[in-house]
Structure formats: C-alpha cells, structure tokens
C-alpha cells in the first residue's frame, strides 16, 4: 500500500521560503510520477507542480519561477521548494503519486502552509 507523508509546512512571512518534503513508501518510487497540489480555503484543489519518473517537470503557470519540484529516488522523496511566498500561497499542500502525471491516485494527508505577517 502506497503511503505518502508530507512535512515542512508552517507559518512564513511574505517573501519567505519553504521546502516541503514528501516521503513515499509502498511503491517503486523511481517508476512513479509525483505531484504537488494545493487547496486553499473555499477553493478547489489545484495542481502546483508535477515530476515524471524521468524527471520532466511541469508547473502551474502562475507559479513558474517561484516553485521548484525535485525528486530524490535514493530517498524515495519528492520536494517542493517555494520562494517569494505570497499570502495567496496559503493552502494545504498535498503530495500525490501515480503511474503518470495525469493519473495520480494516491494522496498524502497534506501539510499546512500559511503566509502571513
């Protein structure tokens, strides 16, 4: 059974940075596509970034240049580096896993990110 555990969320001031981590178990991590999604209060869950098994990445257009997704297959972990954070980045951030970026079918419990002064 695939398990995804996110960590690294917290309260950060605008302009700050955070690095989220997602540790995966129960799957052959190197063959999985991984993704980060977020859900802000009162809004639908949206894609933040995804990375294929081969390391190709894609990002939400509005986040390009500020967010970076990286995977470490040796550690079965995917990271989301977030820079120049804005209050509108406040959300619960979820890690996801699947055979492809388009077929994410496992989800973590989420980690809260709050951007406020």
N, C-alpha and C positions, 0 to 999 in steps of 0.2 A: 504494500500500500504506500502510495506516494505521500510524503509529508513535507510541507513547506513551512519554515519558521522564519518570520521576518523579525528584524531588530534594527535599532538605530534611530527610531523616531524620537521626537521630543519637541521642545519649545525653542524656537530660534528667532532672533530678531531679523527684521527685513534686511536683505543684503547679505545675510549669513549663508553658511553652507552646512550640508548634512550628507552623510553617506549611509544609505540603507543597505542592509545585508539580507539575503535570503538563503538559508541553508536547506538543501534538499536531501531527502533520503527516500529509499524505496524505489528508486528508478535508476536507469542507466543514464546518469546526468549528462554525459557527453553526447548522447543521442537526442536529447530533449531541446526543444525550443523553450525559452524562458521569457517571461514578460513582467512588466510592472504596470499596474493600473492604479487609479486613484478614484476615490469617491468623496466629493465634498458634501457638506450638509445640504440636503434638499436637492441634490443633483444626481444624475446618473453616473454610473461607473464609466470611466473613460481610460483609453489606452494612454500610457505615459511613454513607454519605450519597450522594445522587444529585441531579442537577440536570437538568431537561429543557431542550430547546432554547429554551423560552420563559422559563426562569429559575425555574420552580417547583422546590421542593426537598423532599426527604424524608430522614429520618434514622432510624437505629436508635433505638428507644425509649430505650434505656439511655444514649444519647449526646446526646440533645436537651439543648440549653442549654450544652453544653461545646464542641461541634464545629460549625463553620460551613463550608459549601461555597459557593464563589463562582466564577463564570466570567468571563473577560475575552475576549470574542470578537475583539477587536482584536489580542490577543496569542496567540490560539489556546491559551490556558492555563486550566486549572482549578486552583483552590487548595482546600486543606483546612486551615482554621485550627483548632488544637486547644488548648484551655485546660484548666487544672486537671487536668493529666495525672496518671494513676494507674498504678501498676505493672501493673495488668491491661490497660492500653492497649498494652503491649509486644506488637509484632507486625510482620510485614511488611505494608506498606500498598501496595495495588495501585490503579492508575488504570485505568478501563475506559471504553470508548466504544461506542455503538451508536445505532441509529435511535431507539430508545425506552429508557426506564429498564429495561424488562422484557426487552430483547433486546440486552444487552451482548455483543459478540462480538469485541472487540479489547481486549488487555490489555498493560499495561506489564510491565517486569521486576520492579518492586517496589522499595520503599525501606524500610530497616530503622529501626524506632523502638524505642528501649529506654528504659524509665522505671525508674530505679534511683537510690538514694542514693549 
